[in-house]
Amino acid sequence: MEATNWAGNYAYRASRLHRPSTLDELRAIVAAAPHVRVVGSRHCFTGIGDSHELISLAALPPDVVVEDGTATFGAGLTYAEVARALEPEGVALHNLASLPHISVGGSIATATHGSGDRNGNLATAVAALELVTSDGDVVRLARGDADFDGAVVGLGALGVVTRVTVDVEPFYDVRQRVFEGLSWEALLGHFDAVTSSAYSVSVFTRWGDATDMVWLKDRGEPAGELFDARPATVERHPIMGVDPIRATAQQGVAGPWYDRLPHFKIEFTPSNGEEIQSEYFVARGDAVAAIRALREIGDAIRPVLQVSEIRTMAADELWLSPQYRQDMVGVHFTWIRDQAAVERALAEVEAALEPFAARPHWGKLFLASPAALYERLDDFAALAARLDLRGAFRNDWLERLLGSR
Ligand SMILES: Cc1cc2nc3c(=O)[nH]c(=O)nc-3n(C[C@H](O)[C@H](O)[C@H](O)COP(=O)(O)OP(=O)(O)OC[C@H]3O[C@@H](n4cnc5c(N)ncnc54)[C@H](O)[C@@H]3O)c2cc1C
């Protein structure tokens, strides 16, 4: 197998790619493979999902079932596919990431998130999941089961998640508006007011004299003003000056949740990207100080940066969620695709964020091990050892995280 991740900055070393079309076929492949992983939509930026053998879930039946406030479907579906299947049923998910082309299995494995003070990450919508463990057994875990909170953000380390049940709610529309030029003084002086000014709020910046833009996504009546920022009079891309053709509609025009909560349109499927991403999460109470610390190193960041995004997420109970029991603020970096230069900048970013015990996004590029920042990591390692007795899902990335655990 010769392939890279979506960004093209990681080449898989796996020698085989399986595409089972039935659960029994999948179980036999997993049970026979010495070392194996699922490959989702390949949107991670590291070797987190690599192994000797990979399994794509693309040929498994999607079987979308909507009942009792939940939707159940094959974990290999992308959020775009799920959204299309949910629309005729009149239901929606609570949130989405910046683009809907990411697989559900891969997203929940790494606690992928959108934004919103009161919105948990995408893994928090999971009500149950079905897992094929390394001996080929099928394990079903539901919210309330002892292992459930440890298994949802599973890093791909526990088994193959074949089906997922998520909470759904009545279909809703969202209006998106963009404000430009919010000053740092206004953002840092009124941080809570800015991030709570809509259902989902994203602040885009290149760490210059002011922030670039604030994207507000509202489910109700939008508020009229945002401190000293000006309403944009034209459509925008998250990177100021880039053609907005791929960006979801703005200027307050109402549209379906799945076509406003992501920044990028559902009908435009980017097959690869000239970028690398990193993201760090700090406790809400540290956000202003952490942003100030990053502004101090703006000169080290800017030369390799395309854009940064500041977002918020609500606390949850999932052991390896970066938002475990704490409301968090994420500072995201879309870098140019120059790994060595990005790693030099990351060393500065991680040093600046060191006082804040910043947790990196599991799916993005980071340098220092976050093991000490996860109080439930030992419990997770024990769960992984129990579900994956023969270590078939362990890979180099996981060895570095778990070490001798
Ligand atoms: C353009 C772009 C935009 C992004 N936007 C956001 C964003 O807005 N918010 C955010 O938080 N992140 C974002 N990300 C990061 C992305 O959501 C995560 O990296 C996510 O894990 C990618 O999912 P995937 O299916 O592509 O995973 P892959 O890279 O294919 O796999 C990720 C991990 O999940 C495991 N895995 C995948 N499927 C399964 C399964 N069914 N069972 C068990 N394990 C599985 C893999 O083994 C691997 O360990 C973005 C990435 C890109 C490239």
The ligand as an SDF file (V2000), in Angstrom:
LIG
                    3D

 53 58  0  0  0  0  0  0  0  0999 V2000
   -8.8690   19.9630    6.7470 C   0  0  0  0  0  0  0  0  0  0  0  0
   -9.0030   19.4660    8.1450 C   0  0  0  0  0  0  0  0  0  0  0  0
   -9.8940   20.0920    9.0030 C   0  0  0  0  0  0  0  0  0  0  0  0
  -10.0230   19.6590   10.3330 C   0  0  0  0  0  0  0  0  0  0  0  0
  -10.8940   20.3240   11.1510 N   0  0  0  0  0  0  0  0  0  0  0  0
  -10.9820   19.9540   12.4390 C   0  0  0  0  0  0  0  0  0  0  0  0
  -11.8590   20.6470   13.3280 C   0  0  0  0  0  0  0  0  0  0  0  0
  -12.5750   21.5530   12.9340 O   0  0  0  0  0  0  0  0  0  0  0  0
  -11.8790   20.2670   14.6190 N   0  0  0  0  0  0  0  0  0  0  0  0
  -11.0940   19.2700   15.0930 C   0  0  0  0  0  0  0  0  0  0  0  0
  -11.1380   18.9800   16.2840 O   0  0  0  0  0  0  0  0  0  0  0  0
  -10.2720   18.5680   14.2630 N   0  0  0  0  0  0  0  0  0  0  0  0
  -10.2130   18.8930   12.9700 C   0  0  0  0  0  0  0  0  0  0  0  0
   -9.3800   18.1930   12.1290 N   0  0  0  0  0  0  0  0  0  0  0  0
   -8.6720   17.0170   12.6540 C   0  0  0  0  0  0  0  0  0  0  0  0
   -9.4840   15.7490   12.3990 C   0  0  0  0  0  0  0  0  0  0  0  0
  -10.8180   15.9110   12.7680 O   0  0  0  0  0  0  0  0  0  0  0  0
   -8.9550   14.5900   13.2200 C   0  0  0  0  0  0  0  0  0  0  0  0
   -7.6220   14.4070   12.9000 O   0  0  0  0  0  0  0  0  0  0  0  0
   -9.7360   13.2860   12.9960 C   0  0  0  0  0  0  0  0  0  0  0  0
   -9.2050   12.2820   13.8270 O   0  0  0  0  0  0  0  0  0  0  0  0
   -9.6790   12.8090   11.5730 C   0  0  0  0  0  0  0  0  0  0  0  0
  -10.5380   11.7010   11.3950 O   0  0  0  0  0  0  0  0  0  0  0  0
  -10.2090   10.6580   10.2090 P   0  0  0  0  0  0  0  0  0  0  0  0
  -11.3470    9.7490   10.0380 O   0  0  0  0  0  0  0  0  0  0  0  0
   -9.7390   11.4040    9.0360 O   0  0  0  0  0  0  0  0  0  0  0  0
   -9.0800    9.8690   10.9350 O   0  0  0  0  0  0  0  0  0  0  0  0
   -7.7810    9.0550   10.4580 P   0  0  0  0  0  0  0  0  0  0  0  0
   -6.6690   10.0010   10.3010 O   0  0  0  0  0  0  0  0  0  0  0  0
   -8.0990    8.2050    9.2910 O   0  0  0  0  0  0  0  0  0  0  0  0
   -7.6560    8.2310   11.7640 O   0  0  0  0  0  0  0  0  0  0  0  0
   -7.5490    8.8510   13.0140 C   0  0  0  0  0  0  0  0  0  0  0  0
   -7.4460    7.8560   14.1460 C   0  0  0  0  0  0  0  0  0  0  0  0
   -8.7060    7.2720   14.3850 O   0  0  0  0  0  0  0  0  0  0  0  0
   -8.6300    5.8660   14.2460 C   0  0  0  0  0  0  0  0  0  0  0  0
   -9.8820    5.4280   13.6540 N   0  0  0  0  0  0  0  0  0  0  0  0
  -10.5000    5.9040   12.5640 C   0  0  0  0  0  0  0  0  0  0  0  0
  -11.6650    5.2710   12.3690 N   0  0  0  0  0  0  0  0  0  0  0  0
  -11.7740    4.3580   13.3550 C   0  0  0  0  0  0  0  0  0  0  0  0
  -12.7470    3.3820   13.6990 C   0  0  0  0  0  0  0  0  0  0  0  0
  -13.8740    3.2200   13.0030 N   0  0  0  0  0  0  0  0  0  0  0  0
  -12.5160    2.5880   14.7710 N   0  0  0  0  0  0  0  0  0  0  0  0
  -11.3890    2.7270   15.5060 C   0  0  0  0  0  0  0  0  0  0  0  0
  -10.4500    3.6460   15.2390 N   0  0  0  0  0  0  0  0  0  0  0  0
  -10.6460    4.4510   14.1760 C   0  0  0  0  0  0  0  0  0  0  0  0
   -7.4180    5.6090   13.3740 C   0  0  0  0  0  0  0  0  0  0  0  0
   -6.8600    4.3240   13.5930 O   0  0  0  0  0  0  0  0  0  0  0  0
   -6.4960    6.7070   13.8650 C   0  0  0  0  0  0  0  0  0  0  0  0
   -5.8720    6.3190   15.0410 O   0  0  0  0  0  0  0  0  0  0  0  0
   -9.2450   18.5760   10.7990 C   0  0  0  0  0  0  0  0  0  0  0  0
   -8.3480   17.9380    9.9240 C   0  0  0  0  0  0  0  0  0  0  0  0
   -8.2450   18.3820    8.6190 C   0  0  0  0  0  0  0  0  0  0  0  0
   -7.2950   17.6860    7.6970 C   0  0  0  0  0  0  0  0  0  0  0  0
  1  2  1  0
  2  3  1  0
  2 52  2  0
  3  4  2  0
  4  5  1  0
  4 50  1  0
  5  6  2  0
  6  7  1  0
  6 13  1  0
  7  8  2  0
  7  9  1  0
  9 10  1  0
 10 11  2  0
 10 12  1  0
 12 13  2  0
 13 14  1  0
 14 15  1  0
 14 50  1  0
 15 16  1  0
 16 17  1  0
 16 18  1  0
 18 19  1  0
 18 20  1  0
 20 21  1  0
 20 22  1  0
 22 23  1  0
 23 24  1  0
 24 25  2  0
 24 26  1  0
 24 27  1  0
 27 28  1  0
 28 29  2  0
 28 30  1  0
 28 31  1  0
 31 32  1  0
 32 33  1  0
 33 34  1  0
 33 48  1  0
 34 35  1  0
 35 36  1  0
 35 46  1  0
 36 37  1  0
 36 45  1  0
 37 38  2  0
 38 39  1  0
 39 40  1  0
 39 45  2  0
 40 41  1  0
 40 42  2  0
 42 43  1  0
 43 44  2  0
 44 45  1  0
 46 47  1  0
 46 48  1  0
 48 49  1  0
 50 51  2  0
 51 52  1  0
 52 53  1  0
M  END
$$$$
